[in-house]
């Protein structure tokens, strides 16, 4: 017995083996190195039995059987290489090749195509077809990311099944019938899934090709580097494939514990910004208010001088780390503490306060067998898409309950329950829940409390997911989970990071009161908000910002803009020109993740190595090199190494205690600012509460400049409740100006029932319309519709 | 042995059995009362099992056994009546639907009672519009009289029957494609296992029975398993409706005892061939079945005898072809049908079907080659028995059987670049003029 499953003994090609009952023949054969060809079968999806290439001979069965849907049985004798099997496979390949275009020389899949490979191994050498091949549509534009060649398609339906069984979006279908069958979308509209790129990988032939990679390379010409995606905090493993030092594509690199073999389109397609003119290719120094090209040494010398002088006056601050590697985040806090002698270091450039839970840390795989998934704050389909696939599977396949608590109904592709709660009311809710759970009075709560409390009490395993923004709610959640854990409910928490390596930066000591490995310092420097406030008041002379774009992401936009304008000296390290870098006196051209090696830590605290795939442009340096050069110029060259391996060995030692502690020992908490209340909509004429919402393709920097993402990138928009829209004369599709106490932005208006009346959802992190012009430090804001500016979109375009 | 009396078609053509009072006057719904009042569901299952009733839809699976496969796990169970009759040459269910709908309803209710189904589904082929209207009317009447609905005939058993119309796909007659269709999905066969008995309609234990099968059930309940199994061969007994079409003088539906020799059916029921004509080929079980020939006329029409001849009784579509028939053309009609109706899920049926249709089309047009014939002679090895459902396995049997029996007819199509029979008939027509 293994895992409680009975073992079954069978024979495959003369080899006797024992596998757990229920194992499919194709997998049993794989376990002893016997290869059975498959097209439609995919280990992550239900067997479909369509392609028939996996035919095998089973003794005592008159017909050939498909290995993909036949479970092992005691005493079964299987032949996978008999002449009958060979004939069957040859027959299937002959059928598949009949009308296949054989345009292998120009097919992206050529060289890694299962139809090529199996034909070579098992197929007929020549075609017996004497008539012209049948034709089907070629180069079909399936959507913003995918081109479909219907002639190459062997109708294995992996793509439609992926869209059904894995994403649960049910957009891709087979249209028409028989040999006229085609792949299409259910509604005839473009295929726009966040996961579309995966279909090009699971397509066993060259039918689905990605626009980003089409006709770009031959697979045998590609160099491979194992990397980790840093576009969000999930940390999916992927491979970067490059040719002649240029990235051609990214490819899944299955890690069952993290990505389960999938990556999202944001992660897959964000790399072409590196080759755009907007990529920073050399350092810049502001001369007479204009940024001009400079040498690396000039930029270092000027920055070291300014930082050094400000540090002597204790008027220096450092912001960033969430988009650096663990090693570089560690080096950044070394620069602050050990070179400049300041604890004014904070990675938090957005409304996120925590990147880890104090206790009950969950793993992503804990979602798989959760019976209740409780989400507040985070919008997982947008902010952690691959984790959202796990949630969808747990709900659709294992009947987990999905509970959203928050002001608006987030998008969901599986059944879920939304519990409406206004911003700022989540903490009291958690406290009330803890109270009724503690006293076993689940039925007696008020409002939704009873409902949620009963769901919690009934759940066998609870996973809570949030965005770490509301310290009081996080604290109350911790107390609630502690109660539940006492009653033997397995519980766990995942915190979705606002930046890809938020948790790595937190764990590397990029917070004012904690050193690397969450080591309490007994003293505290300034948080980002306090640094910005001090800079705005002229009390900080020099700011260094590395891999962060607070001008766009920091919730109090008015403050950040005042601070960046006022501060005497600002140095920014970035890959592309950002809203923050536009204020800088010195801009360092920094290497991307593909251009360096190191580690990143994902939202579950898993530290994963990534390897350099390509060389950066000659005048571009890694952040580690920049930080080491600054330390050198400031007279302390021994403090910061430019070598990731050296930095990692130092960091690793300091992180060990936190890693090896008991899961019930709370992690020390990063210090936070005093809470700022959510603005009262009544405080503003005709005011609506502004709720920023995330979007997979939003963001400044790389996302704003990548041509591969451009077709998917939304225009800035705001969603009104239909009633509010009507009262203000706002129709779907019109352009409106939202005006708040701190500024105004222009967006396209939409309406939706998922918006609570009295609120407006505004797309966050869009440089064209920064929502932080409307929000305060609470992360929420207030705004009215500037009636004079309501114009029909047709008029604008005309 | 007593002469055979029609059972399922008794009164048809003389009486209006779509009138409930007429049906009742003939003893209709007596079996339903008997089953619900005097028998437990297990007793009904046992009686049907003992009768050796085998499914009339084509596969000939023992009905009682099918019913007994349902797991006893408390999940709701469903009964589906397959009235998607679309097999080329078969038109018996169409007749039963239009002329004796109450017999179907009675069979449905008793069978649902036997398997403890809480809901039954009547899947009617889309083209049977008149039959659908007749059945709907009959169902309304039966409901008004308490034969369908809550507490049927005063018993504790309740059943609702949902009528679902097909949309014109042959494949929806395959039981799992039918379940998909009822669920509102694309009509395509499911991969088995799991079988419908375990995970059928909406994932629940489900039995799918053919119209004629269900029509046998009331008679078994009323007259007993022993009576039923005494008709025809003991292993596949009972009355059977054969749809006779083609080159006979009296084509039509004939209810005969299972196992009647093919020759006897043609001569005694269908009026024989037209004078001066000679039998060339017979499809005994619809378009999917391999042909039998002159020398096979003493073969009994039942599941086992025909299987022994390498063909099948199928759904009982008996198509007679005399010596005027061009078998290449006959085969083309059929392979084109299967090519058109292939759902396209699995490779051999989808790709092989269109290839065969193109080759046979070429042969029939006089543009074929010996290479085509050589390929056609090999394709039953890779095209038959390798598919997910029986449709793909139906493409080759007739073609292979006539190609084997009349190779010269196919070869002549190549050497004479056309149909020799057409030339003969042209000459004959010219002579007559």
Interface residues (C-beta under 8 A of the other chain):
Chain A: X47 X48 X49 X50 X51 X52 X53 X55 X63 X64 X69 X87 X88 X90 X91 X92 X94 X95 X96 X98 X99 X128 X129 X130 X131 X134 X154 X155 X157 X173 X174 X176 X177 X178 X179 X180 X181
Chain B: X169 X186 X191 X193 X339 X340 X341 X342 X343 X344 X345 X346 X347 X348 X350 X351 X352 X353 X354 X355 X358 X362 X369 X371 X372 X375 X381 X382 X383 X385 X386 X387 X388
